[in-house]
């Protein structure tokens, strides 16, 4: 018997008992839908947790710190960063040199009219800002070959006081916004401004080293990246080192010309999945590390456990549906015993008879799975819109809610749909195996006599 003939007979038998087929398939639809919706809630919870963590900081960043002291110290050198850059998955390994040990003074304008007596100054490699995902509000990233180009935070210019105005009235508060939420204009446009950076010590009559830098980009404030995106200044770490060396030379302090050590380094990995392995390799070198991985892993494990629990509850409904398929097929065999005997008498192979019953059971599973995932999608959309009803005002806002990462109650990834349909088909085939085997064991003569 050809496959086309078997398929035709399968559809004919299913249509012949429409109500029974519908009720059996309905059980599969409910079971399949239960699995998809339950698991989708778990996936949605996982997305929400990941979004929460990403708002706290970049999940692919690792902060590296030296350990020990004296002869037992494990310090971060340029050679250390070079070794880390060679690790698989690392896209950036940059020092993060902060000028906490020095007094910072910045000035700009004609005759250094505008002065900031404090500030956050960060030294990193020229490509660090772009690879770390610092967003530009204006301008561009520094040229790697131009050591005098710098980036500043969004509200950097508000740190400056006008020396020609009296104290208490010489600074602009960017919190004093207008009706539309826009802050007042600062004394100067920071983009393309010439900033004179001076460093000295806290000692009285300290020497001062200075260098003028050109601002080429203004960053958008993002505290998850660092305070430097608000009121800080980011420059080439080599330029910062040279400025410090110049200060030490003027102060008569000896500088180690052989090896520069760093108090902190930032490592960025190309994928969240590789953070743990890279972090382990860095720790194996003797360094202390810090990342969001220690928080993400427990939360991810918790979300996965909830997915399994929810999926298990949905699977119970599908197993109940499997019993319905088995019952339907056994009843079908009882009613079609004479038909089976005639098929055997006409020379039909037992394998064809088994295939026919398995095809019927599998078709019920397939149709139930397809309608189940379709119903799941509809229910998922309704759940997401209802849970975020305060954000839904029109079709555009509704579409935006349905596509919002981390803000959806139910998330159905493509793999879940494929799994649900495949599992439904498997349930149908497994449920139909025993009835199919029972059908082929019925003797032909006995089956023909059956009334």
Secondary structure, 3 states (H helix, E strand, C coil): CCHHHHHHHHHHHHHHCHHHHHHHHHHHHHHHHHHHHHHHHHHHHHHHHHHHHHHHCCCCEEEEECECCHHHCECECHHHHHHHHCCCCEEEEEECEECCCCEEEEEECHHHCEEECCCCEEEECCCHHHHCCCCEEEECCCCCCCCCEEEECCCHHHHCEECCCCCCCCCCCCCCCCCCCCCCCCCCCCCCCEEEEEEECCCCCCCCEEEEEEEEEEECCCCCCCCHHHHCEEEEHHHHHHHHHHHHHHHCCCCCCCCCCECCEEEEECCHHHHHHHHHHHHHCCCEEEECHHHHHHHHHHHHHHHHHHHHHHHHHHHHHHHHHHHHHHHHHHHCHHHHHHHHHCCCCHHHHHHHHHHHHHHHHHHHHHHHHHHHHHHHHHHHHHHCHHHCCCHHHHHHHHCCCCCCCCCCCHHHHHHHHHHHHHHHHHHHHHHHHHHHCCCHHHHHHCC
